[in-house]
Amino acid sequence: MPNLILASASPRRLDLLAQIGITPNQIIPAHIDENPHPDELPRHLSHRLAMEKAAAVARKQPKFYILAADTVVALGRRILGKASTIEEARKYLCLLSGRRHKVYSGISLITPQGKQISRVVTTTVIFKRLSSADLDHYLSHNEWQGKAGAYAIQGLAARFVKGINGSYSNVVGLPLYETANMLQGNGYAL
């Protein structure tokens, strides 16, 4: 069985794979430009970045299974990336307050034969209306750092989520059902 390389530096993706019994043989982050193109839609961004990450690692490591993903939080056409400051995190959370938003995860697999399979999984998340106290408490714990949309559903922000429609693991960073099926359907033994 050829080795599996995870083309991601995300510890959450590694934990999610372990949850379904998958341990990559190597972790090789793809260092690509993750900025959206002008007028690029959130769904397309997640798909493009996942494909580019997989391809970047596959160029250096042919003949392996390469798995890559990218998660984008969006409010309509607006992409809420990883907040760089606490003020930006507050702004993102205020935008999400009392509203529905979408989380898109592009996943891409390149097989040892060089075949690339990609798809996008979408989950709708509904946030409660956030009070100033909610925001202050959450932001004081710094969980927003390094998170798309400035929140981690698996952490303190779980108390903000009124509901989701779709894959919970997608919101964490990797849709497990789709990932397992993609791997298994392309010859990777789980």
N, C-alpha and C positions, 0 to 999 in steps of 0.2 A: 504494500500500500504506500503510494507516494505521500510525502509529508504535507501537512497543512501549515501554511503561513498565514497569520493574521496581520493584515496590513493596517494596523491601528495602534496608537499609543494609549487608547482608552482602557483604563482598568475596569470600567463597567462592562465593556464588551467581553473582556476576558472572563469576568465573573459570570456573565450571562451564558457564555459558551460552557463553562464548567457546570452550570446548573443543569444542562442537558447532556452532560457526560462527554463533552468535547474539549480536549486540551491541545491547542496548537503546538506544533513542534518548534516553531519559531514565532517571534513577534518582531516585525520589521515595519515601523511606521513609514508611511509614504509622506515625503516632504514635498507637498505641492501647494500652489497658490489656491487658497480656499475662498477667495473673494468672488462674489457673484458678478456675472457679466451684466452690462447695462440692460435693464428691463427683463432680466432672467426671472422666471417664476420659481417659487420655492420648491415645488415638486421637481422641476427640471434641474435645479441646483443640486438637490440631494442625489439625483440619479447620475448627473455628470461627475460630481465629486467622487462618488463610490467607484464609478468606472475608471476614472483617472487614477485614483489611489491604487486600485488593483493592477492596472496596466503599468504604473510606475514601478511597483515591486516585481511584477512578472518579468519586466525587462532585465532585472538583475538576478532573478531566481526562476529561470524557466524550468519546466518539467516538475513543478510542484502545484498543488492546489493553493490558490491565493484567494483569500476572503477579505473583502473590504466593505466598509459601510460609512455612511455619512447621514447624520440626523439634523434636520432643519425644523425649527419652530417658526410658524407663520400665523399672522393675523391677516387674513385675506391675502393680498399679494405682498404684504410687508413681511420681510424676513427679520426675525429677532435673533440675532447671532449671539455669540458669547459676549456678555457685557464686560467692558474693560474697566469700568469704575463702578463704585457703589451707586452713584447718581444715575448712571445708565441702567443699572440693574433695577433701581426703583422705578424708573421710567417704563421699562419693559413690564414689570409686574403691575404697574398702574394700568397699562394698556390691556393686560390680560384680565384684570379684575372684573368679575361679573360677566365674563364673555366666554364664548366658545372660540377655540383656536385649533389649528391642525398641526400635527407632528408628522413629518415625512421622513422616512428612512430609506435611503437608497442602499441596496445591497448588491454586490457584484462578486461573482466567482469566476476565476479563470482556472480551467482544468489543466492537468499536465500536458494535454494535447493542444493547448492554446485556445480552446473554445471559451468565449466569454458569455456568461449568462447574467443578466441584471434585471432588477425590478424595483419598484417603489411600493412601500407599504404606508398607508395613511391611517392615522388615529385621530379622532376628534376628542379634545379635552375640554371640559367645562369647569371654569374656576368660579368659586363663590366671590361675592363682592368683598374686597380686602379693605380692612380698616387701617388706619395709620399705625395702630398697635400691632396688627398682623405684619405689616411691612417692616416696621422697626425691629420686631423680634426676629423675623426671618433673616433680614439683611445683617443683623448683628452676629449671626452664626457663620457667615461667609460661605454658605453652601452654594450661593449663586455663582461663585467664581468658577470659570471654565465650563459653564453649563449653557447650552443653547436656550434662549429665552429667559435666562437667569434663574432657572429653577431645576430642581431634581425631584421628580415625582416619588422616588424611592426614599426620600429624606423628609425633612420637616415640611416641605411643600405639599406633602400628601394630604395634609389637613385643609388645603385650599381646594382640593379637587372634588367637585360635586358629582362628577361622573365622567366616564370615558366611553367612547364607542370605537371598538377596535382593540388592537393588541397593546396590552400593558407593557410588555417587554420592548415594544417599539418605542414607547415614550422614554424608557430608560436608555435606549441606544442601539438595540438590535432586535428585530422581530424574530423570535426564536422558532416559531412554527415554520415560517417561510424559509429561514436560513437552514434548518434541519432538512426540509424537503428539497431545497436547492442542492445541498451537499449530497444527500442520498440519491436524488434523481440523476446525479451526474457521476455516480460511481464511487463516491467516498463512503466507506463503511462506517456507520455510526456504532 
